[in-house]
Amino acid sequence: MSRRTLVPGAAGKLEKFKMEVAEDMALDNVASRNVNMGDVPSNEVNRIRNSGNIGGEMVRRMVEAAEKNMVNGNK
C-alpha cells in the first residue's frame, strides 16, 4: 500500500484531518506505541492498540463526503 499523497499540497490537510479523527475517537492524547505500558490503565492500552482504526475512519468519512458530493451533483 502506498502512503504517498495523490494531490500535491494535500499532505498538511490530511494530517490535520487525521488529528481531528483521532480526537473524535478520543485517541488524540495517545502516547507512542513504544512506551512501557506497565503503569498505563488497561482501557488506555486498548485505545492505543486500536489507534490503527483512525485510517479506516478517515476512509469512511472521505467516502461519505464523496457520496454526498455525487448526490448533490458535484464532481
Secondary structure, 3 states (H helix, E strand, C coil): CCCCCCCCCCHHHHHHHHHHHHHHCCCCCCCCCCCCCCCCCHHHHHHHHHHHHHHHHHHHHHHHHHHHHHHCCCC
